Amino acid sequence: MYPRNTPATNRGFIAAVILITITIAAIGIYATFKVGATVQERQEEKLLLRAKNAAILINSSEIAQLSGNDSDLAHPVYFDLKEKMAKLKKTNSDARFFYLMGLRDDSQFFFFLDSEEPGSADYSAPGDPFNEPEPGEIEDFKNGNARVQGPYTDSWGTWVSASAPIIDETTGATIATIGIDIDAQEFQAGVRNAKLLVGGITLFLALFLLYLILYIKKSHELISAIRRESDEMSASYSYLKEAETIAELGRFSLNTSNGMMDLDESAFDVLGIPKVSKPDYELVLSRIDSTDREKVKKVIAEAVARGLDSFKINFKVVGDPLSKTVLMAGTVRGSQNGKTARVVGTIQDISGQASS
C-alpha cells in the first residue's frame, strides 16, 4: 500500500508551502531594508568624510579676512577660495554645490561664497542669507559638529548634504562650515539598487523554492501512481499466469535466425520437455508426432516467408507416456531491417476439446 493524497494531506501541503513562502518573504523584506539602511549609512559616512577632507583645504585665517558682504568681491582671498570651491566640485563629479557658510547673530546663516559662476541661476553672492536650515543645524554649527542631513528639500531642490566645521585656530570657535550638496535621487540610487538586488534575490529564491516544492510533490505523486500501476500490472500478470496454467496455455518465442526458442513453464509442460534454459526448434519438433511434424514445419515456414500476422495449427505431441493434442497460434515479427526476427505465440493442450 502506498500513501494517497487525501484532501487533508493536500491542505497540509498547501499550508506548509504558504508558511515557507511567507517566511522567506519576511526574511527577504527584513534583509532588503537592513541592507538598504547599511548601504545608506556607508554612503553617508563617505559623504561626511569628503566634507571633512574638503575642510582641511580651507585655512581659517583666509575666512577671517572676509566680511560676508559685497566688499568681499574685491578681496583676492575671495577669488582664491572661489577657485577652490570650483575645483572641489569638478573633483567630486556627483556634487551639485560646494559652499562656505557663516552665522550672524547666532541665528542667521549666510553664504561667504559657493562653487557657482557669478550670474548663474543658482549663484549665491557674498552675504546672501540662507533661511532654510534643518533642525539642529545652527546648534551643530556652534558646537563645531560635522553632520549629514537629508533627503530634504529647499529652494534649490532635494538634496543629501554634508557639512564640516572650519575652526578658528586661535579661539577654537567655528567661523564657517563647508558644505557639499548631492542630488537626493543620485545619492539614493546606490541604496535603491542594493534594495532591488536583495529583493530580486529573495523573490528568485522564493519562486525557486516554491517550484522545487511543487516539483517534488508532483514527482512523489507520479512515483506513487507508477507504483500503483506496477502493483496492478503485477496482480493482473499473476491472474493471467494462473488462468494460463488452468487452461494449460503456454507461450513460446522462436528465433528464426538460429533456431533457438524461449518457452515459459506452461509451454514446457504442454510439450513435455524438461525445463532446460534454451530449448531449440529441433527439440520441440522432436516432441511432435511424426505424422504432424512436416505439417508444422511447413506452416511455420510459410508464415515466416509471408510474414503472417497470425497462424494456427493443431498437432499431436507424443512421448512416453505423454500423448495430447496441441493448438499452436502465433504471429511473425520482423526486425528493423525488415528481415524476420521471431515467431511468437501460444501453445495449448486441447486434448479435452473438440478438434478444430
C-alpha positions, 0 to 999 in steps of 0.5 A: 500500500502506498500513501494517497493524497487525501484532501487533508494531506493536500491542505497540509501541503498547501499550508506548509508551502504558504508558511515557507513562502511567507517566511522567506518573504519576511526574511527577504523584506527584513534583509532588503531594508537592513541592507538598504539602511547599511548601504545608506549609512556607508554612503553617508559616512563617505559623504561626511568624510569628503566634507571633512577632507574638503575642510582641511583645504580651507585655512581659517585665517583666509575666512577671517579676512572676509566680511560676508558682504559685497566688499568681499568681491574685491578681496583676492582671498575671495577669488582664491577660495572661489577657485577652490570651491570650483575645483572641489566640485569638478573633483567630486563629479556627483556634487551639485554645490560646494559652499562656505557658510557663516552665522550672524547673530547666532541665528542667521546663516549666510553664504561667504561664497559657493562653487557657482559662476557669478550670474548663474541661476543658482549663484549665491553672492557674498552675504546672501542669507540662507533661511532654510536650515534643518533642525539642529543645524545652527546648534551643530554649527556652534558646537563645531559638529560635522553632520549629514542631513537629508533627503530634504528639500529647499529652494534649490531642490532635494538634496543629501548634504554634508557639512564640516566645521572650519575652526578658528585656530586661535579661539577654537570657535567655528567661523564657517562650515563647508558644505557639499550638496548631492542630488537626493535621487543620485545619492539614493540610487546606490541604496535603491539598487542594493534594495532591488538586488536583495529583493530580486534575490529573495523573490528568485529564491522564493519562486525557486523554492516554491517550484522545487516544492511543487516539483517534488510533490508532483514527482512523489505523486507520479512515483506513487501512481507508477507504483500503483500501476506496477502493483496492478500490472503485477496482480493482473500478470499473476491472474493471467499466469494462473488462468494460463496454467488452468487452461494449460496455455503456454507461450513460446518465442522462436528465433528464426535466425538460429533456431533457438526458442524461449518457452515459459513453464506452461509451454514446457509442460504442454510439450513435455520437455524438461525445463532446460534454459534454451530449448531449440526448434529441433527439440520441440519438433522432436516432441511432435508426432511424426505424422504432424511434424512436416505439417508444422514445419511447413506452416511455420515456414510459410508464415515466416516467408509471408510474414503472417500476422497470425497462424494456427495449427493443431498437432499431436505431441507424443512421448512416453507416456505423454500423448495430447493434442496441441493448438499452436497460434502465433504471429511473425515479427520482423526486425528493423531491417525488415528481415524476420526476427521471431515467431511468437505465440501460444501453445495449448493442450486441447486434448479435452476439446473438440478438434478444430 
